[in-house]
Amino acid sequence: MVELYEQLDELTDRLERELETCRTSGCALARNEREYRTALRLAILEERRKGTPATVTGDLCRGREDIAALRCQRDCSEAIYRASQEAINVIKLRIRMVDAQITRVWNSGGVTQGGYL
């Protein structure tokens, strides 16, 4: 039973760390999204001033090396953020599993390998 409580404590600590990771990666995603959209807007305005047809302006701007690099950075941030969210869900599931196991042991009268607690 003590091992189960230790597992629960470890999982709770991991969940708290992952929540912090999710928070920081979410903020990084927002900053990278802002940088990408701002740079894209400026590039589109530049192309419009040149008289580039509106139908191709977006594609031309997204194909620029600097804009593509910002988009890649944004996409990587998004992947980290989503992976962190998924890790949180997995940890929560494992916490529920350990908690259910603790409940089963508790409801069985506390009988574990070799006697009562």
N, C-alpha and C positions, 0 to 999 in steps of 0.2 A: 504494500500500500504506500509505503514511503517513496518507493521508486516512482510510482504514479504521480505523486505530488511533486516530486523533483522534475519529472517530465513536464508537468503542467506549468511549473515555475519557469522552466527553460523555454517552453513554447510562448509563454506570456512575455518573457524578455525579448525573444526573437520578434514577436508581433510588435512590440513597442519600437524596436530598432527599425523594423521594416516600415512602420508608419512614418517615422522620421525620414527615411529614405524616400518614401512616396511624397512627402511634403516638399522636400528639397528638389526632387526630380520634377514635381509638378510646377514649382516656381521656375526651374530652369527651362521647362517646356514653354511656359508663358513668355519668358524673356526671349527665347529663340524664335518663337512665333512672331513676337512683336518686331524683332530685327528683320526677319524674313519678309514680313508684310510691308514694313516701311521701305526696305530696299526695293522690293518689287514695285511698290507704288511710285517711287522716284524713277525707276527705270522705265515704267510705262509712261510717265509724264515726259520723260526725255524723248522717248520714241514718238510720242504724239507731237512734240514740238518739231521734230524732224519731218513730220508729215507721213510717218509710216501708217499704212492702212490699219484700222482698228481690228480687223479680223485676224491679223497675224501678230499684232503687238504683244499679246500675252505670251504666245509661244516663243517669240524672239527673246523676250525678257527672261522667261523661265530657263531658256537655254544658255543665258550668259553664265560664265564661269563663277562669278561672284554670287549671283542669285542662286545658282544650283548648289553651291557650297553651303549657303545659308539654309536652303531647303533640306539638304542632307543633314545638317546639324539639328534642324528642327525635327526631322523624322527620327533621328537617333534618340533625341530627348523623349520623343513620344513613345518609342519602343521601350526605353528604360522605365518610363512612368507606367506604362501598361503592364510590364513584367512585374513591377513592384506591386501593383494592384492585384495581380494574379497570385503573387507570393503571399500577400495578406490573406487572400481567400483560402489558400492551401493551409496556412498556419491556423486560421480560424477553424477549418474543418478538423485538423489534427487535435486542436484544443477540445472541440466537441467530442471527438472520439475518446480521448483520454478521460474527459469528464464523465462520459457515459460508462466507461470502464470502472472509474472510481465509484459511480453510483451503483453499478452491479455488485461490486465487492461489498460496498456499504450495506446494501439491501440484503445480501446473502448472510448477514450476521457477522461480517468481518472475518470469516474463516478464509484464511489463505494458507498456502503451503506450510502446513505444520502447526497450525493452531490459531488462537485468537490474538488479536492485537491488543 
